[in-house]
Amino acid sequence: MAAVDLTTHPGHLARRLQQAHYLLWTTMVSEEITSPQFAVLNALVAEPGLDQRTAGERVGLDRSTIAEVITRLNRRALVDKVRDPQDGRRSLLRPTEEGVRTHRRLAVRAARMNQVFLAPLTPDEQTVFFDLLQRVSTAAESLRNPTTPAVY
């Protein structure tokens, strides 16, 4: 049997893309705060007071992953948990002042990193690239979560 051409396998290319992103993230943005942690912090800066489940949904993290991310952000004093006054069983999440400062600093670095990451593409190609990534991501999410309607 002949070897398979992995350049035609989207999963293989997605993994390579993720590896390149991780390398750029750790060298240009932060060695301490991961990209998923930044995504959660970003969601909480945009919408302070989200509960953990909703924050996870906003950034596409499953329940166990969002729990770990929140724990790490809380340990670093970047996010505070406050009991929901309407439902004592759940906590609401807010970025701390340090969390907002950290977000601001990392957002600038992430924007620079994205310019480097996307440099091989023209602006028009970048638009197409994002459109295609979003379409495939939405379709993949519908496979994981059948309540999300697939958009092809």
N, CA and C atoms as an extended XYZ file, in Angstrom:
456
Properties=species:S:1:pos:R:3:atomname:S:1:resname:S:1:resid:I:1 pbc="F F F"
N         0.839       -1.182        0.000 N   MET     1
C         0.000        0.000        0.000 CA  MET     1
C         0.885        1.248        0.000 C   MET     1
N         0.526        2.222       -0.819 N   ALA     2
C         1.299        3.455       -0.942 CA  ALA     2
C         1.053        4.369        0.249 C   ALA     2
N         2.023        5.190        0.542 N   ALA     3
C         1.881        6.168        1.623 CA  ALA     3
C         0.795        7.173        1.263 C   ALA     3
N         0.140        7.673        2.270 N   VAL     4
C        -0.927        8.648        2.092 CA  VAL     4
C        -0.315       10.042        2.033 C   VAL     4
N        -0.834       10.884        1.162 N   ASP     5
C        -0.391       12.274        1.079 CA  ASP     5
C        -1.109       13.075        2.168 C   ASP     5
N        -0.399       13.333        3.274 N   LEU     6
C        -1.026       14.005        4.410 CA  LEU     6
C        -1.357       15.467        4.138 C   LEU     6
N        -0.812       16.041        3.070 N   THR     7
C        -1.166       17.423        2.745 CA  THR     7
C        -2.601       17.538        2.244 C   THR     7
N        -3.253       16.398        2.031 N   THR     8
C        -4.663       16.401        1.639 CA  THR     8
C        -5.576       16.037        2.811 C   THR     8
N        -5.012       15.916        3.992 N   HIS     9
C        -5.784       15.571        5.194 CA  HIS     9
C        -5.966       16.819        6.060 C   HIS     9
N        -7.195       17.312        6.196 N   PRO    10
C        -7.399       18.541        6.961 CA  PRO    10
C        -6.961       18.437        8.420 C   PRO    10
N        -7.140       17.289        9.049 N   GLY    11
C        -6.729       17.137       10.436 CA  GLY    11
C        -5.228       17.301       10.608 C   GLY    11
N        -4.468       16.735        9.676 N   HIS    12
C        -3.012       16.854        9.712 CA  HIS    12
C        -2.595       18.320        9.551 C   HIS    12
N        -3.218       18.999        8.588 N   LEU    13
C        -2.884       20.406        8.362 CA  LEU    13
C        -3.333       21.277        9.539 C   LEU    13
N        -4.478       20.959       10.124 N   ALA    14
C        -4.958       21.708       11.289 CA  ALA    14
C        -3.982       21.544       12.460 C   ALA    14
N        -3.477       20.351       12.648 N   ARG    15
C        -2.503       20.117       13.724 CA  ARG    15
C        -1.236       20.923       13.479 C   ARG    15
N        -0.749       20.940       12.238 N   ARG    16
C         0.449       21.718       11.912 CA  ARG    16
C         0.207       23.205       12.102 C   ARG    16
N        -0.975       23.654       11.725 N   LEU    17
C        -1.351       25.048       11.925 CA  LEU    17
C        -1.371       25.384       13.414 C   LEU    17
N        -1.921       24.482       14.221 N   GLN    18
C        -1.970       24.675       15.670 CA  GLN    18
C        -0.559       24.705       16.259 C   GLN    18
N         0.321       23.857       15.777 N   GLN    19
C         1.703       23.862       16.261 CA  GLN    19
C         2.383       25.195       15.947 C   GLN    19
N         2.159       25.718       14.745 N   ALA    20
C         2.747       27.004       14.369 CA  ALA    20
C         2.173       28.120       15.244 C   ALA    20
N         0.873       28.062       15.493 N   HIS    21
C         0.230       29.060       16.342 CA  HIS    21
C         0.797       28.997       17.757 C   HIS    21
N         0.949       27.805       18.290 N   TYR    22
C         1.487       27.640       19.646 CA  TYR    22
C         2.903       28.226       19.741 C   TYR    22
N         3.725       27.933       18.753 N   LEU    23
C         5.090       28.458       18.748 CA  LEU    23
C         5.083       29.981       18.726 C   LEU    23
N         4.291       30.560       17.842 N   LEU    24
C         4.209       32.021       17.788 CA  LEU    24
C         3.635       32.593       19.075 C   LEU    24
N         2.598       31.942       19.613 N   TRP    25
C         1.972       32.436       20.847 CA  TRP    25
C         2.998       32.508       21.980 C   TRP    25
N         3.730       31.413       22.175 N   THR    26
C         4.666       31.375       23.302 CA  THR    26
C         5.868       32.300       23.100 C   THR    26
N         6.243       32.587       21.865 N   THR    27
C         7.383       33.473       21.639 CA  THR    27
C         6.974       34.943       21.535 C   THR    27
N         5.766       35.222       21.051 N   MET    28
C         5.379       36.611       20.808 CA  MET    28
C         4.340       37.158       21.786 C   MET    28
N         3.563       36.277       22.409 N   VAL    29
C         2.465       36.765       23.255 CA  VAL    29
C         2.742       36.480       24.721 C   VAL    29
N         2.807       35.201       25.097 N   SER    30
C         3.016       34.878       26.504 CA  SER    30
C         3.438       33.432       26.674 C   SER    30
N         4.373       33.226       27.572 N   GLU    31
C         4.734       31.869       27.977 CA  GLU    31
C         3.889       31.428       29.165 C   GLU    31
N         3.269       32.373       29.865 N   GLU    32
C         2.496       32.058       31.068 CA  GLU    32
C         1.008       31.875       30.788 C   GLU    32
N         0.438       32.753       29.993 N   ILE    33
C        -0.994       32.710       29.691 CA  ILE    33
C        -1.172       32.035       28.339 C   ILE    33
N        -1.924       30.942       28.314 N   THR    34
C        -2.137       30.212       27.069 CA  THR    34
C        -3.186       30.919       26.210 C   THR    34
N        -3.242       30.525       24.965 N   SER    35
C        -4.238       31.084       24.057 CA  SER    35
C        -5.671       30.825       24.562 C   SER    35
N        -6.006       29.615       25.026 N   PRO    36
C        -7.354       29.413       25.580 CA  PRO    36
C        -7.621       30.265       26.824 C   PRO    36
N        -6.608       30.455       27.672 N   GLN    37
C        -6.782       31.308       28.847 CA  GLN    37
C        -7.037       32.750       28.406 C   GLN    37
N        -6.308       33.197       27.398 N   PHE    38
C        -6.536       34.537       26.870 CA  PHE    38
C        -7.944       34.653       26.292 C   PHE    38
N        -8.393       33.625       25.594 N   ALA    39
C        -9.735       33.653       25.006 CA  ALA    39
C       -10.800       33.822       26.086 C   ALA    39
N       -10.642       33.110       27.200 N   VAL    40
C       -11.603       33.229       28.302 CA  VAL    40
C       -11.515       34.614       28.924 C   VAL    40
N       -10.315       35.087       29.164 N   LEU    41
C       -10.141       36.426       29.714 CA  LEU    41
C       -10.770       37.460       28.779 C   LEU    41
N       -10.578       37.283       27.490 N   ASN    42
C       -11.156       38.178       26.488 CA  ASN    42
C       -12.685       38.170       26.575 C   ASN    42
N       -13.270       36.987       26.703 N   ALA    43
C       -14.731       36.879       26.816 CA  ALA    43
C       -15.230       37.589       28.064 C   ALA    43
N       -14.481       37.478       29.159 N   LEU    44
C       -14.905       38.103       30.409 CA  LEU    44
C       -14.688       39.611       30.414 C   LEU    44
N       -13.713       40.085       29.674 N   VAL    45
C       -13.542       41.532       29.520 CA  VAL    45
C       -14.717       42.077       28.703 C   VAL    45
N       -15.119       41.328       27.687 N   ALA    46
C       -16.245       41.756       26.842 CA  ALA    46
C       -17.574       41.663       27.581 C   ALA    46
N       -17.722       40.607       28.407 N   GLU    47
C       -18.985       40.367       29.117 CA  GLU    47
C       -18.717       39.957       30.556 C   GLU    47
N       -18.359       40.892       31.415 N   PRO    48
C       -18.125       40.535       32.820 CA  PRO    48
C       -19.397       39.954       33.425 C   PRO    48
N       -19.223       38.943       34.279 N   GLY    49
C       -20.373       38.362       34.953 CA  GLY    49
C       -20.931       37.118       34.287 C   GLY    49
N       -20.228       36.581       33.307 N   LEU    50
C       -20.659       35.320       32.707 CA  LEU    50
C       -20.479       34.194       33.713 C   LEU    50
N       -21.331       33.177       33.619 N   ASP    51
C       -21.075       31.977       34.408 CA  ASP    51
C       -20.096       31.106       33.621 C   ASP    51
N       -19.561       30.101       34.287 N   GLN    52
C       -18.516       29.266       33.697 CA  GLN    52
C       -18.983       28.570       32.427 C   GLN    52
N       -20.189       28.015       32.434 N   ARG    53
C       -20.706       27.302       31.265 CA  ARG    53
C       -20.797       28.233       30.057 C   ARG    53
N       -21.344       29.422       30.281 N   THR    54
C       -21.506       30.373       29.184 CA  THR    54
C       -20.157       30.857       28.677 C   THR    54
N       -19.215       31.103       29.577 N   ALA    55
C       -17.871       31.509       29.155 CA  ALA    55
C       -17.254       30.423       28.266 C   ALA    55
N       -17.419       29.168       28.659 N   GLY    56
C       -16.909       28.064       27.849 CA  GLY    56
C       -17.558       28.022       26.481 C   GLY    56
N       -18.858       28.253       26.432 N   GLU    57
C       -19.564       28.260       25.145 CA  GLU    57
C       -19.066       29.390       24.255 C   GLU    57
N       -18.816       30.541       24.848 N   ARG    58
C       -18.372       31.709       24.072 CA  ARG    58
C       -17.054       31.441       23.347 C   ARG    58
N       -16.185       30.650       23.974 N   VAL    59
C       -14.861       30.433       23.382 CA  VAL    59
C       -14.659       29.013       22.868 C   VAL    59
N       -15.697       28.193       22.922 N   GLY    60
C       -15.612       26.849       22.355 CA  GLY    60
C       -14.822       25.858       23.190 C   GLY    60
N       -14.903       25.975       24.524 N   LEU    61
C       -14.219       25.022       25.395 CA  LEU    61
C       -15.243       24.120       26.083 C   LEU    61
N       -14.904       22.838       26.211 N   ASP    62
C       -15.800       21.903       26.889 CA  ASP    62
C       -15.768       22.143       28.394 C   ASP    62
N       -16.677       21.491       29.114 N   ARG    63
C       -16.849       21.742       30.555 CA  ARG    63
C       -15.591       21.506       31.373 C   ARG    63
N       -14.903       20.417       31.117 N   SER    64
C       -13.710       20.147       31.934 CA  SER    64
C       -12.578       21.117       31.611 C   SER    64
N       -12.444       21.488       30.352 N   THR    65
C       -11.381       22.416       29.972 CA  THR    65
C       -11.645       23.810       30.525 C   THR    65
N       -12.878       24.290       30.422 N   ILE    66
C       -13.180       25.630       30.938 CA  ILE    66
C       -12.974       25.665       32.446 C   ILE    66
N       -13.307       24.586       33.141 N   ALA    67
C       -13.109       24.542       34.596 CA  ALA    67
C       -11.632       24.693       34.931 C   ALA    67
N       -10.779       23.997       34.206 N   GLU    68
C        -9.333       24.083       34.446 CA  GLU    68
C        -8.805       25.477       34.113 C   GLU    68
N        -9.258       26.045       33.011 N   VAL    69
C        -8.817       27.384       32.619 CA  VAL    69
C        -9.217       28.415       33.673 C   VAL    69
N       -10.448       28.335       34.152 N   ILE    70
C       -10.921       29.274       35.178 CA  ILE    70
C       -10.102       29.112       36.460 C   ILE    70
N        -9.826       27.885       36.849 N   THR    71
C        -9.018       27.636       38.040 CA  THR    71
C        -7.648       28.303       37.903 C   THR    71
N        -7.024       28.154       36.759 N   ARG    72
C        -5.695       28.743       36.546 CA  ARG    72
C        -5.744       30.270       36.533 C   ARG    72
N        -6.754       30.830       35.875 N   LEU    73
C        -6.890       32.288       35.853 CA  LEU    73
C        -7.177       32.836       37.247 C   LEU    73
N        -7.962       32.091       38.018 N   ASN    74
C        -8.280       32.495       39.383 CA  ASN    74
C        -7.032       32.444       40.261 C   ASN    74
N        -6.230       31.396       40.121 N   ARG    75
C        -4.976       31.275       40.885 CA  ARG    75
C        -4.009       32.416       40.589 C   ARG    75
N        -4.026       32.891       39.350 N   ARG    76
C        -3.146       33.992       38.952 CA  ARG    76
C        -3.749       35.359       39.303 C   ARG    76
N        -4.906       35.337       39.954 N   ALA    77
C        -5.615       36.568       40.354 CA  ALA    77
C        -6.002       37.423       39.145 C   ALA    77
N        -6.327       36.753       38.040 N   LEU    78
C        -6.772       37.462       36.838 CA  LEU    78
C        -8.289       37.452       36.711 C   LEU    78
N        -8.937       36.509       37.416 N   VAL    79
C       -10.392       36.369       37.376 CA  VAL    79
C       -10.897       36.132       38.792 C   VAL    79
N       -11.992       36.789       39.118 N   ASP    80
C       -12.677       36.569       40.397 CA  ASP    80
C       -13.955       35.787       40.157 C   ASP    80
N       -14.283       34.924       41.110 N   LYS    81
C       -15.559       34.199       41.105 CA  LYS    81
C       -16.428       34.808       42.197 C   LYS    81
N       -17.676       35.118       41.858 N   VAL    82
C       -18.619       35.657       42.833 CA  VAL    82
C       -19.903       34.834       42.741 C   VAL    82
N       -20.465       34.497       43.890 N   ARG    83
C       -21.732       33.747       43.893 CA  ARG    83
C       -22.814       34.556       43.190 C   ARG    83
N       -23.580       33.884       42.376 N   ASP    84
C       -24.710       34.511       41.703 CA  ASP    84
C       -25.789       34.786       42.749 C   ASP    84
N       -26.189       36.044       42.952 N   PRO    85
C       -27.190       36.345       43.974 CA  PRO    85
C       -28.553       35.714       43.670 C   PRO    85
N       -28.808       35.396       42.401 N   GLN    86
C       -30.088       34.794       42.026 CA  GLN    86
C       -30.051       33.274       42.043 C   GLN    86
N       -28.851       32.703       42.008 N   ASP    87
C       -28.713       31.246       42.030 CA  ASP    87
C       -27.390       30.913       42.728 C   ASP    87
N       -27.464       30.639       44.000 N   GLY    88
C       -26.275       30.404       44.815 CA  GLY    88
C       -25.448       29.206       44.395 C   GLY    88
N       -25.961       28.377       43.499 N   ARG    89
C       -25.210       27.198       43.043 CA  ARG    89
C       -24.186       27.530       41.985 C   ARG    89
N       -24.320       28.684       41.375 N   ARG    90
C       -23.370       29.011       40.304 CA  ARG    90
C       -22.588       30.263       40.645 C   ARG    90
N       -21.423       30.351       40.036 N   SER    91
C       -20.550       31.506       40.231 CA  SER    91
C       -20.519       32.343       38.964 C   SER    91
N       -20.402       33.626       39.159 N   LEU    92
C       -20.229       34.555       38.046 CA  LEU    92
C       -18.762       34.970       38.017 C   LEU    92
N       -18.252       35.168       36.832 N   LEU    93
C       -16.826       35.428       36.640 CA  LEU    93
C       -16.607       36.859       36.165 C   LEU    93
N       -15.608       37.477       36.749 N   ARG    94
C       -15.247       38.841       36.368 CA  ARG    94
C       -13.725       38.944       36.310 C   ARG    94
N       -13.213       39.684       35.333 N   PRO    95
C       -11.766       39.913       35.335 CA  PRO    95
C       -11.411       40.864       36.475 C   PRO    95
N       -10.297       40.607       37.116 N   THR    96
C        -9.795       41.527       38.138 CA  THR    96
C        -9.142       42.716       37.417 C   THR    96
N        -8.734       43.714       38.188 N   GLU    97
C        -8.008       44.835       37.572 CA  GLU    97
C        -6.737       44.335       36.894 C   GLU    97
N        -6.050       43.409       37.557 N   GLU    98
C        -4.848       42.821       36.955 CA  GLU    98
C        -5.212       42.031       35.703 C   GLU    98
N        -6.354       41.365       35.721 N   GLY    99
C        -6.819       40.630       34.555 CA  GLY    99
C        -7.077       41.542       33.368 C   GLY    99
N        -7.672       42.696       33.624 N   VAL   100
C        -7.937       43.670       32.557 CA  VAL   100
C        -6.614       44.211       32.012 C   VAL   100
N        -5.665       44.522       32.898 N   ARG   101
C        -4.344       45.005       32.447 CA  ARG   101
C        -3.628       43.940       31.626 C   ARG   101
N        -3.680       42.699       32.112 N   THR   102
C        -3.042       41.586       31.391 CA  THR   102
C        -3.689       41.402       30.025 C   THR   102
N        -5.001       41.458       29.980 N   HIS   103
C        -5.715       41.321       28.711 CA  HIS   103
C        -5.272       42.407       27.729 C   HIS   103
N        -5.215       43.634       28.209 N   ARG   104
C        -4.840       44.763       27.343 CA  ARG   104
C        -3.441       44.537       26.759 C   ARG   104
N        -2.512       44.142       27.613 N   ARG   105
C        -1.131       43.912       27.177 CA  ARG   105
C        -1.057       42.764       26.164 C   ARG   105
N        -1.736       41.663       26.464 N   LEU   106
C        -1.673       40.496       25.580 CA  LEU   106
C        -2.434       40.715       24.274 C   LEU   106
N        -3.491       41.518       24.308 N   ALA   107
C        -4.255       41.783       23.082 CA  ALA   107
C        -3.379       42.478       22.045 C   ALA   107
N        -2.533       43.402       22.486 N   VAL   108
C        -1.614       44.091       21.571 CA  VAL   108
C        -0.624       43.082       20.989 C   VAL   108
N        -0.076       42.241       21.842 N   ARG   109
C         0.886       41.234       21.376 CA  ARG   109
C         0.220       40.229       20.434 C   ARG   109
N        -0.999       39.824       20.764 N   ALA   110
C        -1.717       38.853       19.921 CA  ALA   110
C        -1.992       39.441       18.542 C   ALA   110
N        -2.315       40.723       18.490 N   ALA   111
C        -2.553       41.365       17.191 CA  ALA   111
C        -1.281       41.343       16.342 C   ALA   111
N        -0.141       41.616       16.972 N   ARG   112
C         1.140       41.549       16.251 CA  ARG   112
C         1.424       40.126       15.785 C   ARG   112
N         1.164       39.152       16.683 N   MET   113
C         1.394       37.761       16.338 CA  MET   113
C         0.522       37.355       15.142 C   MET   113
N        -0.731       37.798       15.136 N   ASN   114
C        -1.629       37.457       14.031 CA  ASN   114
C        -1.123       38.010       12.706 C   ASN   114
N        -0.514       39.197       12.739 N   GLN   115
C         0.061       39.752       11.508 CA  GLN   115
C         1.170       38.849       10.975 C   GLN   115
N         2.011       38.349       11.872 N   VAL   116
C         3.090       37.445       11.471 CA  VAL   116
C         2.502       36.134       10.959 C   VAL   116
N         1.539       35.608       11.696 N   PHE   117
C         0.919       34.325       11.357 CA  PHE   117
C         0.279       34.359        9.970 C   PHE   117
N        -0.368       35.483        9.656 N   LEU   118
C        -1.108       35.593        8.400 CA  LEU   118
C        -0.309       36.241        7.272 C   LEU   118
N         0.940       36.590        7.533 N   ALA   119
C         1.763       37.296        6.541 CA  ALA   119
C         1.849       36.601        5.179 C   ALA   119
N         1.818       35.261        5.111 N   PRO   120
C         1.895       34.633        3.789 CA  PRO   120
C         0.667       34.883        2.908 C   PRO   120
N        -0.408       35.432        3.480 N   LEU   121
C        -1.655       35.628        2.739 CA  LEU   121
C        -1.887       37.105        2.441 C   LEU   121
N        -2.463       37.367        1.269 N   THR   122
C        -2.878       38.741        0.955 CA  THR   122
C        -4.110       39.066        1.808 C   THR   122
N        -4.472       40.344        1.918 N   PRO   123
C        -5.689       40.678        2.677 CA  PRO   123
C        -6.937       39.951        2.167 C   PRO   123
N        -7.086       39.833        0.858 N   ASP   124
C        -8.240       39.103        0.312 CA  ASP   124
C        -8.175       37.623        0.684 C   ASP   124
N        -6.991       37.040        0.619 N   GLU   125
C        -6.829       35.639        1.007 CA  GLU   125
C        -7.118       35.447        2.490 C   GLU   125
N        -6.728       36.412        3.315 N   GLN   126
C        -7.023       36.329        4.746 CA  GLN   126
C        -8.528       36.305        4.991 C   GLN   126
N        -9.271       37.104        4.258 N   THR   127
C       -10.732       37.122        4.384 CA  THR   127
C       -11.310       35.760        4.022 C   THR   127
N       -10.842       35.190        2.924 N   VAL   128
C       -11.313       33.862        2.504 CA  VAL   128
C       -10.900       32.807        3.528 C   VAL   128
N        -9.672       32.887        4.009 N   PHE   129
C        -9.148       31.945        5.000 CA  PHE   129
C       -10.038       31.928        6.242 C   PHE   129
N       -10.355       33.120        6.781 N   PHE   130
C       -11.214       33.192        7.966 CA  PHE   130
C       -12.612       32.670        7.680 C   PHE   130
N       -13.145       32.983        6.516 N   ASP   131
C       -14.475       32.487        6.158 CA  ASP   131
C       -14.484       30.960        6.122 C   ASP   131
N       -13.491       30.376        5.492 N   LEU   132
C       -13.424       28.918        5.391 CA  LEU   132
C       -13.203       28.276        6.762 C   LEU   132
N       -12.308       28.847        7.575 N   LEU   133
C       -12.083       28.307        8.920 CA  LEU   133
C       -13.370       28.359        9.749 C   LEU   133
N       -14.085       29.477        9.658 N   GLN   134
C       -15.327       29.594       10.427 CA  GLN   134
C       -16.377       28.602        9.947 C   GLN   134
N       -16.490       28.396        8.650 N   ARG   135
C       -17.466       27.433        8.135 CA  ARG   135
C       -17.149       26.020        8.585 C   ARG   135
N       -15.871       25.632        8.489 N   VAL   136
C       -15.481       24.281        8.894 CA  VAL   136
C       -15.623       24.134       10.417 C   VAL   136
N       -15.247       25.155       11.175 N   SER   137
C       -15.372       25.102       12.636 CA  SER   137
C       -16.827       24.976       13.066 C   SER   137
N       -17.701       25.731       12.432 N   THR   138
C       -19.134       25.657       12.758 CA  THR   138
C       -19.677       24.268       12.442 C   THR   138
N       -19.302       23.729       11.302 N   ALA   139
C       -19.762       22.386       10.929 CA  ALA   139
C       -19.215       21.344       11.907 C   ALA   139
N       -17.961       21.484       12.296 N   ALA   140
C       -17.361       20.545       13.246 CA  ALA   140
C       -18.043       20.647       14.602 C   ALA   140
N       -18.373       21.851       15.024 N   GLU   141
C       -19.067       22.058       16.303 CA  GLU   141
C       -20.426       21.364       16.290 C   GLU   141
N       -21.098       21.387       15.150 N   SER   142
C       -22.407       20.734       15.076 CA  SER   142
C       -22.281       19.217       15.192 C   SER   142
N       -21.121       18.665       14.835 N   LEU   143
C       -20.900       17.232       15.021 CA  LEU   143
C       -20.724       16.904       16.503 C   LEU   143
N       -20.044       17.816       17.205 N   ARG   144
C       -19.802       17.625       18.638 CA  ARG   144
C       -21.041       17.943       19.449 C   ARG   144
N       -21.792       18.951       19.027 N   ASN   145
C       -22.962       19.410       19.756 CA  ASN   145
C       -24.160       19.416       18.795 C   ASN   145
N       -24.952       18.354       18.781 N   PRO   146
C       -26.046       18.242       17.813 CA  PRO   146
C       -27.090       19.351       17.913 C   PRO   146
N       -27.103       20.121       19.002 N   THR   147
C       -28.091       21.201       19.104 CA  THR   147
C       -27.650       22.447       18.316 C   THR   147
N       -26.376       22.497       17.904 N   THR   148
C       -25.897       23.611       17.102 CA  THR   148
C       -26.220       23.323       15.648 C   THR   148
N       -26.987       24.197       14.989 N   PRO   149
C       -27.326       23.930       13.587 CA  PRO   149
C       -26.093       24.030       12.686 C   PRO   149
N       -25.988       23.087       11.788 N   ALA   150
C       -24.884       23.097       10.835 CA  ALA   150
C       -25.145       24.140        9.774 C   ALA   150
N       -24.126       24.907        9.402 N   VAL   151
C       -24.225       25.893        8.348 CA  VAL   151
C       -23.138       25.540        7.341 C   VAL   151
N       -23.553       25.159        6.164 N   TYR   152
C       -22.564       24.765        5.154 CA  TYR   152
C       -22.480       25.763        4.048 C   TYR   152
